[in-house]
Amino acid sequence: MEIQNFNSKDSRNLVDFLNETNHTTGTNKEISLTLFLQGLNMPSVTPEQDYFIARVNREIVGVLQMVNESPISRAVAIQTIPRSSIEKEVLRQLTKVALSYSKRNSLSVLHIQSPSTDQVAISSLNASGFTKVKTYLELEWAEDVLQNLLLPENYKVRSFILGKDDEVLTDLQNTAFSEHWGFCPNSVEEIRNRVQMERSQPEGILLIENESSIAGYNWTLLSENSGDKVGWIAMTGIHPNFRRNRLGRAVVLAGMHSLIKRGAKSIELEVDSENTPARELYQSLGFKSKSSNQWFEKHINL
């Protein structure tokens, strides 16, 4: 097995590998080459240093993308490895690379996510000294009828305006999630780039505001692939000064209405299983559990 750093000539083959491994080829969730390259061109990403490819006889058998979150001294390892007889060995080798990367970049903690059903990965991570710290639930809405949108008095919802709301959205997101597990503050440049990525449109980022302040937001994504479109609620944040006013419910519903209006037949999201208020909110709107992922953690001796 050879593990090599990313080279731009690998891009097309990597997109094909990711879609095949995740069973998204030809579906409404298929990753395009454009979306893949947009992710690599984010301000905080250096593909040649952060992306690793495992090969056996020149065939790709695993991919590792490292996310360097130096502001919170955390590394996140995103591994894509197909189920096979060598899955455990590929995972072991890529985990060693992730640990070396974390230490080399002076990051004190490494997080890796695994589907709850992947017992090979879970067993391997436990054997490598990782500890399970979180479970995130994947929820899906696929109902025939969507609840009516009722806004609290003196509030309205409008779409994000690129070039006007960039700094406001960045500050709101960083403030709303400052105490959430694993959140790393974003820069204005990062937010601006994410807004313009495929699947994200300014009209799909909803801001809820009163006469004086923007109180919260709901960031939706929408696939534009052929067939039934799928939407995602990527993030929902309410400024701490405006919580407990049912604004979260209102802005989530606003996002759902926006997705349905733009053609989504189903809507998905991910929520921390320990975030009871958020979980109960989504369930009350008709979201049902689809699957779950487990997060594992290991502290790095620097």
Secondary structure as GFF3:
##gff-version 3
##sequence-region A 1 302
A	DSSP	beta_strand	2	5	.	.	.	ID=ss1
A	DSSP	three_ten_helix	8	10	.	.	.	ID=ss2
A	DSSP	alpha_helix	11	21	.	.	.	ID=ss3
A	DSSP	alpha_helix	33	40	.	.	.	ID=ss4
A	DSSP	alpha_helix	47	50	.	.	.	ID=ss5
A	DSSP	beta_strand	51	56	.	.	.	ID=ss6
A	DSSP	beta_strand	59	69	.	.	.	ID=ss7
A	DSSP	three_ten_helix	70	72	.	.	.	ID=ss8
A	DSSP	beta_strand	74	80	.	.	.	ID=ss9
A	DSSP	alpha_helix	87	104	.	.	.	ID=ss10
A	DSSP	beta_strand	109	115	.	.	.	ID=ss11
A	DSSP	alpha_helix	119	127	.	.	.	ID=ss12
A	DSSP	beta_strand	131	141	.	.	.	ID=ss13
A	DSSP	beta_strand	156	159	.	.	.	ID=ss14
A	DSSP	alpha_helix	166	176	.	.	.	ID=ss15
A	DSSP	alpha_helix	188	195	.	.	.	ID=ss16
A	DSSP	three_ten_helix	202	204	.	.	.	ID=ss17
A	DSSP	beta_strand	205	209	.	.	.	ID=ss18
A	DSSP	beta_strand	214	222	.	.	.	ID=ss19
A	DSSP	beta_strand	229	238	.	.	.	ID=ss20
A	DSSP	three_ten_helix	240	242	.	.	.	ID=ss21
A	DSSP	alpha_helix	247	261	.	.	.	ID=ss22
A	DSSP	beta_strand	264	272	.	.	.	ID=ss23
A	DSSP	alpha_helix	276	284	.	.	.	ID=ss24
A	DSSP	beta_strand	288	299	.	.	.	ID=ss25
###
